Amino acid sequence: MVEVREWSRSDTARFFRAPAPDDDKYSRGVVALRTGSPAYPGAAVLGVEAAWRAGAGFVRFVGAPSVADAVLARRPETVTGPDTGGTRADAWVIGSGTDPGERSDAETLALRDILSGSATVIIDAGALDLAPGTRAPFVVTPHAREFAKLRERLRVPSSDDDRSEAAAQMAAKISGTVLLKGARTLIADPSGTVLVVEAGTGWLSTAGTGDVLAGVLGAVAAANPGESLAEAAAAGAWLHGHAARIAAGVVDGAPGHPIVAMDVADALPSAIADVLA
């Protein structure tokens, strides 16, 4: 039996706090990203930007040199370089802006090493195929087409008109948290609980906003060790949607206006300030 619960602003507020005087960059959460590719460097740029803007204290990027250059051009605070296996991270973000069909054996091995670790992993886009068998705590973040493909691959039967049931069945199948993106974003955990987030706007339906969401999820998970991963993911999704509403000017019944993904990332600090108020 699936238990469905609406996620609220007050629920989200539990996952954000102003730094105390004794906080440092590590206590605020360390996020590492292995994202982007020479074909899609913007995915890495957007994810890194979002992780910083969502409050991470330290962000590291691991990826192709050309992608790292693009990241540093936008966010010089980011630490880049090869992952030698000793990268300190409270949360990883992997897969954004990558194509599994183009992935090398060495890259697959590196990603599987991350998925076998103890840090939380946000698994997006081009790494979704690696989710089954993951030992680390993890969240998969498919949109509808990616979800259908994953469901077919894993032979998970479900009614197409019951997204909550489908998300819950997938979470049980892969023993991890599923964040199914959409106008009503659903977050399911293996226990059968489904959280529903409706904080966004139709203006959010534009390229790159999923990469921003992945970075936000990494930052929220990194800053909240020991908390429910499904609830942390719901808080990140709510913040992401609220930032989109701020960026698009969807307030007091106004219809708003077009935005691009970086607008959402730029609005994250205002969204957090609003939640903390």
C-alpha positions as CSV (number, residue, x, y, z in Angstrom):
1,M,0.0,0.0,0.0
2,V,1.5,3.3,-1.1
3,E,1.4,6.2,1.4
4,V,1.3,9.5,-0.4
5,R,2.0,12.8,1.5
6,E,2.1,16.4,0.2
7,W,5.5,18.1,0.9
8,S,5.3,21.7,2.2
9,R,7.3,24.8,2.8
10,S,7.5,24.1,6.5
11,D,8.7,20.6,5.8
12,T,11.5,22.1,3.6
13,A,12.5,24.6,6.3
14,R,13.8,21.8,8.5
15,F,16.6,21.1,6.1
16,F,18.0,24.7,6.0
17,R,19.7,26.7,8.6
18,A,21.9,29.8,8.8
19,P,25.6,28.9,9.5
20,A,26.6,29.2,13.1
21,P,29.9,31.0,14.2
22,D,31.7,27.6,14.6
23,D,30.7,26.3,11.2
24,D,33.3,25.9,8.5
25,K,33.3,24.9,4.8
26,Y,33.3,21.2,5.7
27,S,30.5,21.3,8.2
28,R,28.3,23.0,5.7
29,G,28.6,20.0,3.3
30,V,31.1,18.9,0.7
31,V,29.7,18.1,-2.7
32,A,31.6,16.4,-5.5
33,L,30.4,16.3,-9.1
34,R,31.5,13.9,-11.8
35,T,29.2,15.3,-14.5
36,G,29.2,16.9,-18.0
37,S,31.2,15.9,-21.1
38,P,32.9,17.7,-24.0
39,A,29.6,17.5,-25.8
40,Y,27.6,18.9,-22.9
41,P,29.9,21.0,-20.6
42,G,27.0,23.2,-19.6
43,A,25.5,20.4,-17.5
44,A,28.6,20.5,-15.3
45,V,28.6,24.2,-15.0
46,L,24.9,24.3,-14.0
47,G,25.2,21.6,-11.4
48,V,28.3,23.1,-9.8
49,E,26.7,26.6,-9.8
50,A,23.5,25.1,-8.1
51,A,25.5,23.3,-5.5
52,W,27.3,26.5,-4.5
53,R,24.1,28.6,-4.6
54,A,22.2,26.0,-2.5
55,G,24.7,26.5,0.3
56,A,27.4,23.9,0.0
57,G,30.6,24.9,1.8
58,F,33.0,23.1,-0.5
59,V,32.4,21.9,-4.1
60,R,34.8,19.7,-6.1
61,F,34.5,18.9,-9.8
62,V,36.0,15.8,-11.4
63,G,35.8,15.6,-15.2
64,A,37.4,16.2,-18.6
65,P,39.9,19.1,-18.6
66,S,37.8,21.1,-21.1
67,V,34.7,20.8,-18.9
68,A,36.7,21.7,-15.8
69,D,37.9,24.9,-17.6
70,A,34.3,25.8,-18.3
71,V,33.4,25.2,-14.6
72,L,36.3,27.3,-13.4
73,A,35.4,30.1,-15.8
74,R,32.0,30.4,-14.1
75,R,32.9,29.4,-10.5
76,P,36.6,29.8,-9.7
77,E,35.9,28.7,-6.1
78,T,35.5,25.2,-7.3
79,V,38.3,22.7,-6.7
80,T,39.0,20.6,-9.9
81,G,41.4,17.8,-10.7
82,P,41.4,14.0,-11.1
83,D,39.7,11.8,-8.5
84,T,42.4,9.7,-6.9
85,G,40.0,7.7,-4.8
86,G,40.5,9.9,-1.8
87,T,38.2,12.7,-2.6
88,R,36.3,13.9,0.5
89,A,32.7,14.2,-0.2
90,D,29.4,14.1,1.8
91,A,27.5,13.7,-1.5
92,W,28.3,13.0,-5.1
93,V,26.4,14.1,-8.2
94,I,27.0,11.9,-11.3
95,G,25.6,11.5,-14.8
96,S,24.3,14.9,-15.7
97,G,25.3,15.8,-19.3
98,T,26.7,12.4,-20.1
99,D,25.7,9.6,-22.6
100,P,26.1,6.0,-21.4
101,G,26.6,5.0,-25.0
102,E,29.8,7.1,-25.1
103,R,31.0,6.1,-21.6
104,S,34.5,4.4,-21.5
105,D,35.2,1.3,-19.4
106,A,37.5,3.4,-17.2
107,E,34.7,5.9,-16.6
108,T,32.2,3.1,-15.8
109,L,34.7,1.7,-13.3
110,A,35.2,5.1,-11.6
111,L,31.4,5.6,-11.3
112,R,30.9,2.2,-9.9
113,D,33.6,2.9,-7.3
114,I,31.6,6.0,-6.2
115,L,28.4,3.9,-6.1
116,S,30.1,1.4,-3.9
117,G,31.2,4.0,-1.3
118,S,29.5,5.5,1.8
119,A,28.7,9.0,0.5
120,T,25.2,9.7,-0.8
121,V,25.0,9.7,-4.6
122,I,22.6,11.7,-6.8
123,I,22.3,9.6,-9.9
124,D,21.1,11.6,-12.9
125,A,20.7,11.2,-16.7
126,G,23.6,9.3,-18.2
127,A,24.4,7.3,-15.1
128,L,20.9,6.0,-14.4
129,D,21.7,2.6,-15.9
130,L,24.3,2.0,-13.1
131,A,21.8,2.5,-10.3
132,P,20.8,-1.2,-9.8
133,G,23.1,-2.9,-7.4
134,T,24.3,0.4,-5.8
135,R,25.6,0.0,-2.2
136,A,25.8,3.7,-1.4
137,P,22.7,5.7,-0.3
138,F,21.3,7.1,-3.5
139,V,18.6,9.0,-5.3
140,V,17.8,8.5,-9.0
141,T,16.3,11.5,-10.8
142,P,14.7,10.4,-14.0
143,H,12.2,12.4,-16.1
144,A,9.2,10.5,-17.6
145,R,11.1,9.1,-20.6
146,E,14.1,8.1,-18.6
147,F,11.8,6.5,-16.0
148,A,9.9,4.5,-18.6
149,K,13.2,3.3,-20.1
150,L,14.5,2.2,-16.7
151,R,11.3,0.5,-15.8
152,E,11.4,-1.5,-19.1
153,R,15.0,-2.4,-18.5
154,L,14.3,-3.7,-15.0
155,R,10.9,-5.2,-15.9
156,V,9.0,-3.3,-13.3
157,P,5.3,-3.6,-14.1
158,S,3.0,-0.8,-13.2
159,S,0.0,1.1,-14.3
160,D,0.9,4.1,-16.5
161,D,-1.8,6.2,-15.0
162,D,-0.6,5.8,-11.4
163,R,2.7,7.6,-11.1
164,S,2.9,7.3,-7.3
165,E,2.5,3.5,-7.5
166,A,5.1,3.3,-10.3
167,A,7.6,5.4,-8.4
168,A,7.1,3.3,-5.3
169,Q,7.5,0.0,-7.2
170,M,10.7,1.3,-8.8
171,A,12.1,2.4,-5.4
172,A,11.4,-1.1,-4.0
173,K,13.0,-2.7,-7.0
174,I,16.3,-0.8,-6.9
175,S,16.4,-0.4,-3.0
176,G,16.9,3.3,-3.3
177,T,15.1,6.7,-3.5
178,V,13.4,7.6,-6.7
179,L,12.7,11.3,-7.6
180,L,10.4,11.2,-10.6
181,K,10.4,14.7,-12.2
182,G,7.3,16.4,-13.5
183,A,4.7,19.0,-12.8
184,R,4.1,16.9,-9.6
185,T,7.5,15.7,-8.6
186,L,7.3,12.4,-6.7
187,I,9.9,11.1,-4.3
188,A,9.5,7.5,-3.3
189,D,11.5,5.4,-0.9
190,P,11.7,1.6,-0.7
191,S,9.2,1.5,2.3
192,G,6.4,2.6,0.0
193,T,6.1,6.3,1.1
194,V,5.7,8.8,-1.7
195,L,6.2,12.5,-1.1
196,V,4.6,15.0,-3.6
197,V,6.2,18.3,-4.4
198,E,4.2,21.0,-6.3
199,A,6.3,24.1,-5.7
200,G,7.3,24.8,-9.3
201,T,6.0,26.5,-12.4
202,G,5.5,25.6,-16.1
203,W,8.4,28.0,-16.9
204,L,10.7,25.4,-15.3
205,S,10.2,23.2,-18.4
206,T,13.4,24.2,-20.1
207,A,16.8,22.7,-20.9
208,G,19.3,22.5,-18.1
209,T,16.9,22.8,-15.1
210,G,17.4,19.1,-14.3
211,D,21.1,19.7,-14.0
212,V,20.4,22.5,-11.6
213,L,18.1,20.2,-9.6
214,A,20.9,17.6,-9.3
215,G,23.3,20.1,-7.9
216,V,20.7,21.3,-5.4
217,L,20.0,17.7,-4.3
218,G,23.7,17.2,-3.7
219,A,24.0,20.3,-1.5
220,V,20.9,19.4,0.6
221,A,22.0,15.8,1.1
222,A,25.5,16.9,2.0
223,A,24.3,19.4,4.6
224,N,21.9,16.9,6.2
225,P,23.8,13.7,7.0
226,G,21.7,11.2,8.9
227,E,18.4,12.6,7.7
228,S,15.9,10.8,5.6
229,L,17.2,10.8,2.1
230,A,13.7,10.9,0.6
231,E,12.8,13.9,2.7
232,A,16.1,15.7,1.9
233,A,15.4,15.1,-1.8
234,A,11.9,16.5,-1.4
235,A,13.3,19.6,0.3
236,G,15.7,20.1,-2.6
237,A,12.9,19.7,-5.1
238,W,10.7,22.2,-3.3
239,L,13.6,24.7,-3.1
240,H,14.3,24.2,-6.8
241,G,10.7,24.9,-7.7
242,H,10.5,27.9,-5.4
243,A,13.6,29.3,-7.0
244,A,12.0,28.9,-10.4
245,R,8.9,30.8,-9.3
246,I,11.1,33.6,-8.0
247,A,13.1,33.7,-11.2
248,A,10.0,33.7,-13.4
249,G,8.2,36.3,-11.4
250,V,5.3,33.9,-10.6
251,V,4.0,35.6,-7.5
252,D,0.6,36.9,-6.4
253,G,-1.1,35.3,-9.3
254,A,1.2,36.8,-12.0
255,P,1.7,34.7,-15.1
256,G,5.5,35.1,-15.0
257,H,7.9,35.0,-17.9
258,P,10.4,32.8,-19.6
259,I,13.6,31.8,-17.7
260,V,16.7,29.8,-18.4
261,A,18.3,27.2,-16.1
262,M,21.0,29.6,-14.8
263,D,18.2,32.0,-13.7
264,V,16.9,29.2,-11.4
265,A,20.4,28.7,-9.9
266,D,20.8,32.4,-9.4
267,A,17.5,32.6,-7.5
268,L,18.4,29.8,-5.1
269,P,19.9,32.1,-2.4
270,S,16.7,34.2,-2.4
271,A,14.6,31.0,-2.2
272,I,16.7,29.9,0.9
273,A,16.4,33.3,2.5
274,D,12.6,33.1,2.0
275,V,12.5,29.6,3.6
276,L,14.6,30.9,6.6
277,A,12.5,34.0,7.1
